[in-house]
Amino acid sequence: MNPAKVEQIFQNKYFKYGLRVLVLYVFSLIFKSFDLTFPHEVGSFLLRGQAFSLLYIIFGLFSWEGAARLSKYIDRNIFNKSVSSKLLLLCISLLLYGLLVAYLFGLCYSVFDIVLFKQYEAWNHFVAFSYDLNFGTFIFYLLILAYNGVVLYYKNWKESQLNAERLMRENIQAKYDVLKSQIDPHFFFNSLSVLTNLVYKSPDLSAEYITQLAKSYRYILDKKFENLVTIKTELEFLESYSFLIRIRHQSSIEFHINISEEVKCTGMVPPATLQMLVENAVKHNRFSANDPLRICIKDEGEYLIIANDLRKRASVQNSIGVGLDNISKRYELTSDKRITITETDNTFTVRVPIIHSYEDYNI
């Protein structure tokens, strides 16, 4: 059976009280086995015996509910106590309540036996404050309370597990949202910097650049609230972004993309992953029309491989703290997969894990 359905059944109030009735009935049978005035033949259904079980169940239900309400009252209204002090107060309160329950049950049992069946033995035990009757009743009360405690502990444990998981997911989502929010100013700041230089050189190209910039930025805005996009969607965005790069750098940048159609359609990555890696390559390396920067993107097993020629600039403008670090943290927060970075004398390579379904994703 589905665990969620099982949990729903246990939370149903009719099931809860039905289970309590069953437990109390079993306890009444045990209690009667110690009372020699009841017949002890197995399967005996004499009127007095069954009437006693009914009384035991009704009294037990009220006592059980009273103990539960007392526990909730102490838990909700005692604020100025430490956890240990509150627990001690709860135990003392329930023990005193148990003594009261034992005394009242003895009284009810005695009156019940006299009025209905003219039996005075229970009354004699009660007025003499019989150890057997009162202590026995108290022990059964404690057994009921222990049973209730096990059930309550299990329920609270499940709730704490669910709350802990919910808080963890909310914390991860909050951190992830902070990382995603960095993409907007990062992308826009760098694009405006390019436009500032371009507008004085060619108004026509500037107009086209603004059109493509708007199209690219629309992608950033549309995917802002998505944790994953298909690789095909990401490549379409990269195509618009690469157009912006070519306007400024002309033939100084070369793209070589070789990704299978299956990976494009089924594989997923966090939004703007490829754009940020391409931007890093352009930002940190030297290139010219005679010696262009080659950027290769391909799939290899469970990874996208993004490799570029490594020709580090002598001085690079200050970064605003996103890029590789941002992508790395997004993967760390949301899956057990990690990006890997390899640097040789001539090549800088980043291996980005391909996520095939949201089951691989922890948000």
Secondary structure, DSSP 8 states (H G I E B T S, - for coil): --HHHHHHHHH-HHHHHHHHHHHHHHHHHHHHHT-TTS--STT---HHHHHHHHHHHHHHHHHHHHHHHHHHHHHHH--SS-HHHHHHHHHHHHHHHHHHHHHHHHHHHHHHHHHHH---HHHHHHHTT-HHHHHHHHHHHHHHHHHHHHHHHHHHHHHHHHHHHHHHHHHHHHHHHHHHHHHHHHHHHHHHHHHHHHTTT-HHHHHHHHHHHHHHHHHHHHTTT-S-EEHHHHHHHHHHHHHHHHHHHGGGEEEEEE--HHHHHH-EE-TTHHHHHHHHHHHHB---SSS-EEEEEEEETTEEEEEEE--B-SS-----S-SHHHHHHHHHHH-S---EEEE-SSEEEEEEE-B-SGGG---
